[in-house]
Amino acid sequence: MRRNHSTTPRTPRILGSLLLVAAAGVLTLGAAHPAPAAAPAPLDRVVPAPASVRADGAPYRITRTTGVRVDGSAEVRRIGTYLTGILRPSTGYPLPLTEQGTGGIRLHLVQGGFGAEGYRLQSGPGGVTITASAPAGLFHGVQTLRQLLPAAVERKTVQSGPWQIAGGTIEDRPRYSYRGAMLDVSRHFFTVTQVKRYIDQLALYKINELHLHLSDDQGWRIAVDSWPRLATHGGSTQVGGGRGGHFSKADYQEIVRYAASRYLEVVPEIDMPGHTNAALSSYAKLNCDGVAPPLYTGTQVGFSSLCVPKAVTYDFVDDVIRELAAITPGRYLHIGGDEAHSTGHADYVKFMDRVQPVVAKYGKKAVGWHQLTGAHPAAGALAQYWGLDGTAAAEKAQVAEAARHGTGLVLSPADRVYLDMKYTKDTRLGTKWAGMVEVKRSYDWNPGAYLPGVPASAIRGVEAPLWTETVKTSADIEYLAFPRLAGAAELGWSPAATHGWNGYKVRLAAQGPRWDALGIHYYRSPQVPWPKR
């Protein structure tokens, strides 16, 4: 508590004493020592954990004279511009981009040695250099650099600093090539701006796949020129009866462009043959009885199905995949295939076997939920496992059999990395059909040894889906995603040898002030030793 002593008789005596001391030459201006600057963050206090860390020597300090040196390519310059866009507002420094000089922060591409996404970060008193073989690696190195600076670097107003990066070397590359997050925009619709915000948050943790769930019973969210009522009618509502919405093709392409600028690939999903009520309501001819059902705003699953015997069904599928593939530069197109309870098994197999070649015809690789392994996964297809630890052994064996025959797997076990599960029974948002998923449970598993009988080589990566039955705002997304998303990112990026809850929870706790600075609304789990605010 501040106290006012201006009325006490001691003030004149104190001032007089100070004047006498100064006159005697004892008082020297500046002799009082300022509080020592906080030590820079250790190189290993990063999420995801780097593959290799060697702490060595004195730190580098960003100052008003620091520049950002870039190679001559437009791509490296763009990454440099991204970095200065983060650093300039909080430091208040000019941080000019330059291709000349020495010292400062350098972004440098070399031929080979780091793979498609790996990088090396070297820091010492003379500067910081991030080296990679591809622009994605430089970008991931920039995310590591952010975490090595004080959390205040994320703020949009000038902060006090100092801005130090610990001395030493990080050598880093991902464990898996597929590190994804899924956002369901069908149960509740989210705008381009909201999706971009989530993309920026994903990029901080080196996520490289954004899976957009674009269609479901409650809403169709992408314009299809040849079937316009899919968006205008099928996209007109959402869970609870809100007005819904959809992306125009230009909107979708803007999301794709923005994601690419953060080195994320967009994986669009059109869920079939179930989860299709919005489509069935839009076009009566897609129904076996020729009668369009009403739009649906509830949360039940498994009641809808495209009409497998009808020829028009495959005209519809061909048109939708053709138009979506044409505006998707990424490798994958997700065709769903889960919870098709209203489609007989023989019809399900017939449908999936007929649709996968359509995906290939338009230059994409098919991805399906793991029920795809009950049909005949095409060469190069990925199956996304969303079962539980306790899923029946026979179902797991079916997935393992497909994996042994070449089908790649993306792991999304619902009772581990479904971000829409409640943390505890008292969590305001989320569902609980897969159980409560606190932060430790979400992190504490090994993708490489999760499914019995699956060769490690079949695991392509990890994805954390967020279904939006209870999610309406960006703050809702963030509360369910953070902190669990960071753990899923680490499982996908970091070597298995670096995983361990006791160390991870300390590194995770250090993210809290950064999320505060970024305005991310997160769950402060009691399992994590968060710093006091």
N, C-alpha and C positions, 0 to 999 in steps of 0.2 A: 504494500500500500504506500502510495506517495504521501509524504508529510510536508507541510508548509511550516518552515521555521523562521519566516521573515519577521515575526514579531518578538523573537527571543533576543536578549541582550548580548548573545555570544557572537553575533555576526560581525560587529565592528572589530572585536578582538581578533577574530580569525583573519579578516582582511588585513588588519595591521600586521599580524604575524607573517602572512604570506608576502607582504611588501618588504618586510625586513629580510626574509630569507632570500627573496629575489635580489635585493640590494647587495646582499653578501655574496652573490654569485653561486649560491647553493642550488637554487631552483633553475632547472634547465627545461625549456619548452620541449615537449615531446618525450620527456624522460619516462612518463607513465607508459607501461607496455600494454598494447592492445591484447585482447584475448586471442590466443593462438587460433589460426584457421583450422576448421575441421579437416581431419584427414580425408583424403579421397576414398571413394568406395573401393574395396578390394576388387581385383580383377575377376575373382570367382563369385562375386555376389551378383550374378546375372541369371535371368530366366529367359529362355531355356539355358541350362548349364552348358558352358562351352566344352568342346571335346578335350581341349588341352589348355592349361593356364600355367605360365611361368612368371611369377612376380620378380621384378629385377630392377633396382635402381630408383632414381628420383622421379617424381611425377612431372607431367607437362601441365602448364597453366595457360589457359586461354586468356588473352589480354586484348586491349584495344588495338594492338598492332598485329594480331593474328590474322592470317589470310587462309583461305581454303583453296588449295592447289588441285587442279583437276587435269586429267589427260584431255587431249584435243577432241575426243568424240562427243557428239551431242548427248548421248546417253549418260556418259559420266558427268558432263556438265549439268544435266537435269538432276542427277542425284545430288550433286553439290548444291544446286539451288534448293532442293528439298531440305538439305541439312542446314543451310543458312537460314531458311525460313523458320526452322525450329530455334536456332541459336540467337538470332538477332533480336527478337522482341525481349527476351529475358535477360540477355547480357547487356544490351544497349550498345554493342560493338558493331562496327561496320562490316567486318568479316568479308572483305572483297573476294570474289571468285577470280582466280588467276591461273594461267598456265606457266607462269614464270616463278623464279625465286626458290628459296629453301625454307625449311622450317614450317611452322604452322600445322595445319591439318591437310594431309594429302590423300587423295583417292586415286588409286593406281591399278590399271588392268595389266596383266601379264599373260603370256601364252602358257596355258596348262598349269597343273599342279594343285588346283583348288576345286576342281569339279564345277558343276553347274551352279552351285549355291554356296560353296565354302569360301572362307576368307581368312586372312591373317591381320590382326590388329597389333601394331607395335607402338609403344608409348615410352617416351623418355623426355628429359629436359629440353631437347631440341625440337620436339614436335610429335605428332601422331600420324602414322601411315596405315591406311587400310588398303590391303592388296587382295585382289581376287582375279579369277580367270574369266568371269562373266559379270555383267552389271548386277544381276540378282545377288551375287555374293557381296559386292560393294554395298548394296542396299541393306542386306542383313548385318553387315559390319557396322553400318551407321546406327542401326537399332541397338547394337551392343554399346556403341559409343554413348548413346543417349543415357543408357542405364548406368554408365560409369560416371556420369555427371550428376550433381545434386538434383533432386526432384524439382526444385524451383526452376530448372531450365525449361520445363514444360509450360510455364506461365506466359501469358501474353503481354505482361508489363515488366518493366525493368526491375530486376532483383539484385540483391547485394553481392552474390557470389561468395567466395572465390570459385573459379571454374577450373577444377583440377581433375586430371585423369591419371590414375596410378601408373607407375612405371612397370614395364614388362611386356610380355607377348601372349596373345591369345591365338591359338590355331583352332579353327572350327569348321565343321561341315555337318550336314544333317544325317541322322540315322536312317530316316525314311524319306523318300522323294515326295510322298503324298501326306500333307499335314493340313487337314481341312477343318472348316467350321460350316455348319449348315444353318441357314436362316429360313424359317417357314414364313413366307409372306402370304400364304393362303388362308390360314385360320384368322389372322389379322393382317391387314395390309400395312406395309411400311413404304414411305416415300423414297425417292432417289436420295434425298439429303440424309435421311435416316440410315439408309444402307451404306452410304459413303462414310458416315460416322463410324459405323461398325467396321468397315474395311480398314480405316485408320487404326482402330484398336487391335484388329487382327494382325496387322503388319508389324506392330510393336513386338509381337512374340513369334515372328517368322512363320506365321501361317501362310501357306501358298495356294490354297484351294478354297474358293467360296462357292459352296453348294447352295443354290437358290431353289427352294421348293415352290414351284410356280403354279401348281394346280392341285386342287383337292376337292372334296365334297362341298366345302364352304366357299370356295372362290377360285376363279380362273384369272391369273394375273398378268398374262402377256398377250398383246394384240397378235391376232393371226388374220392376215388379210383375206384369206380364202374362206374363213369361218368367223366372220366378224362378231356374231352374237356371243362367242365364247367370252370375250372381254366385256362387251357392253351389257350383256345380260348376266352371264356366269360370274362376272367380276363385280357385280353391283352390290354385293352384301358380304358379310363376314360373321364370325361367331358372335352371337348375341344380337344380331340384326343391324349392326352398323352399316354405313353406306359402302364399305369396301373400297374398291379402286383397282386399277391395273396399270401396268407399264406400257406405254407406247413403244414401238420398236426403237425410236430415238432415245427414250428413257433407258431402255435396256442397254443400248449401245453405249450410253454415257456411263452406266454402271460398269460395263465391261472395260471401257477405256480407263476409268478411274482405278479399278482393281488392277489393271495391267501396270499402271503407274506406280503401284505399290507391290508389284511382282506377285499378284494373285491371279490365278486362272479361274474364270467363272465356269461352274458346272451346273447347267440348267436341268431341272427335273420336271418332267411331265409324268405324273404318277398314273399307271395303267396296269391292268384293266379295271382294278378297283379304285376307290377314292376319286370317282369320276362324276359325282352327282351334278356338279356345276356344269360340266359338258353335256350331260344327259338332259338337264333342264333347259339348256340353250338350244338343242336340236333334237326334236322328237325322233327323227329317223335313226339316231344312234341307239335307241332302245329297241329291244326285241319285239315289244308289243306296239311300237310306234307312238307311245304316249309319253310326253315329257313330264317328269315329276316336278314338283315345286322346288324352288330354291331351298337350301338347307342351311340353318344357322346354329345347329346343335354341335355336339362333340362326339357323338357315337361314330363307330367305324365299322367297315365290313359289309355294308348293306347295298353298295352300288357296284355295277359292273357294266362295262361296254359289252355289246352283243357280239360275241365271238364269231357266230356263223355268218353274220351279214357282211357282204362285200363292201358296203359303204363304211364300215368300221375301219377298213384298211386304207380306203381313200382318205378318211379323216386322219389316220395315223401318219400316212405318207405326207400329207400336206403340212401337218403341224411340225413334224420332224424336219422336213425340207426347209420351211421358213425359219425355224429356230436355229437350225444348223448354219444357215446362211449368215446369221448375225452373231454367231458364236465362234470366235477364232480359236478357242481352246480345244483340247483333244477329246473331251468327254461329253456325252449326253446321257443323262440319267432317266431311265424308263420306269422307275418305281418297282412295282410288282409285289408289294407287301399287303398283307391283310385282305387278300382277294377272296374273302370268305363266301361271296355270292357267285363266284366263278368255279365251276367244277374243275377237278384236277386235270382231266383230259383237255378241257377247253383252255385252262391256264397254260399248259405245256404248248398247245397248238398256238396260242396267242403269242407267248414270249418267243417261241421259235420263229414265228413269222415276222415279229417286229424287230428283232435284233439285226437281221440283214438290211432292214430299211435304214437303221442307224449307220451301218457300214456304207451303204450306198451314198449317203451324204457326207462321208468323210470323217465320221466320228467313231469313237470306241464306246460301246455300251457299258453303262453302270446300272446295276439293279440292287435292290435290297436282297438279303441273302436267300430269300425264297426262290430267287432265280436259279439257285443250284438244284432245285427240284425239277427244273426243265433241262435245257441243254445250253449252258453258257457258251457263247460264241468265242472263238479264238480272240484273245486280247481283252475280253470282257473283265470287268471288276465286279465282285460281289461285296456288298456292304453289310457286315454282320452287326445286327442290332439286338441280338438275344441277351439273355442274362447269364450270370454265373451258373444259375440253376436250370437253364434251358435243358430240355430232354437230350439225353446222350445221342439218341438216333438223329435228331436234328443237327446237332454239332457234327456227328459223323458224316452226314450228307455234305455239309460245308467242307469238311476236311477232305473228303473224297474228291470234290471238285478242285480243291486247292492242289492236291497231289497230281491232278491231271492238267494243271496249267492255269487255272483261274486265279487271278490275283485277288487278295482280300484287303479291304479297308475295315478296320475295327472300330465299331461304335457301340460297345456293349451298353445297354440302356441303364443298367444299375451301376455304371461307372462314369460314363461321359455324356449321357443325355442331360443337357444343361437345363431342361425344363423340369427335372425332378426337384422336389422340395429338398432343402437342406435338412430340415427338422420338421416335426409335426407343426411347429409354430410359424413356419415360413409363410409369409403372406401370399406369395405367388407360387405357381407351379402345380404339378400333379404328383401323384404318389403311387401310380400303378406298378412301377418298377422298384419301389421302396424309397427310403430316405437316402440321399447321397450327399453326405458332408464332404468337406474339402479333402480330408485324408483318404477317404474311400475312393474318391474320384481319381486321385493321383496314384494310389498305392497298388499298382498292378503292372505286369510286364507284357506289352503287346507281343513280344517275340515268343512267349511261352503260354499265351492265354488259352488257345484252343487246342485240345489234345489231337495229335495226329496231323497237325498242319506243319509243313516244312517252313522253317524260318524264311526261306527265300520267297514264299508265297505272300508274305505280309508286305503290302505296299505302303501302309501307313495307318494313321489314326485320324478320325474325324469326330468332332464334338457337335452333335445336332442340337438345335434349339427350336422346339415346337412351340407354337404361340397360342394355344387355347386360352391361356390366362394372361398373355403378354400384349399390351396395347401401346406402350410408349418406349422411347429409347432408354429411359431410366429403368423400365422393367427388363429390357434386354440385358442391360449392364448388371443389374442386381443378380440375375440368374447366371450370367456368363462369368462374372468376376467374383471370386478368384478362380473358379474351376477351369476356365478356358486356359489360363496360364499353365496349369498342370498338364492338360491335354497336349498343349504345344510342346512342353518339355518331353513328354513321352514320345512324341513324334520326331523331335529334333535330336535330343541328347543321347549319347551312348548309354547303354543299360548300366554300365559301371558307375555312372554319375548319379543314378537314381537312389534316393533314400529319404524317407520322410523327415527325419530329424534335421538334416541339412537343408532340405527343400523348404521347410516351413520358415526357416530363418531368412532365406533368400526371398521367399514369397512375402514375408512381412515387410521387407524393404521396398516392395512395390506399392504399399499402401500410400505413402506420401506422394508418389508419382501419380497414382490414380486420383488422389485429392487435387493435385495441381492441374490435371487434365479434365477435371469435372466428371469423372466416372463414378457412377453411383453403385457401390459394391457392397457385398455382404461381409461384415467384419466377423468372420467365424471365430468362436472362442478357441478353436484348435490352433490358431495362428497367433504368435506373439507380436501383434501389431504395435508399432510405436504409438505413444500417446499423442493425441492431436493437440 
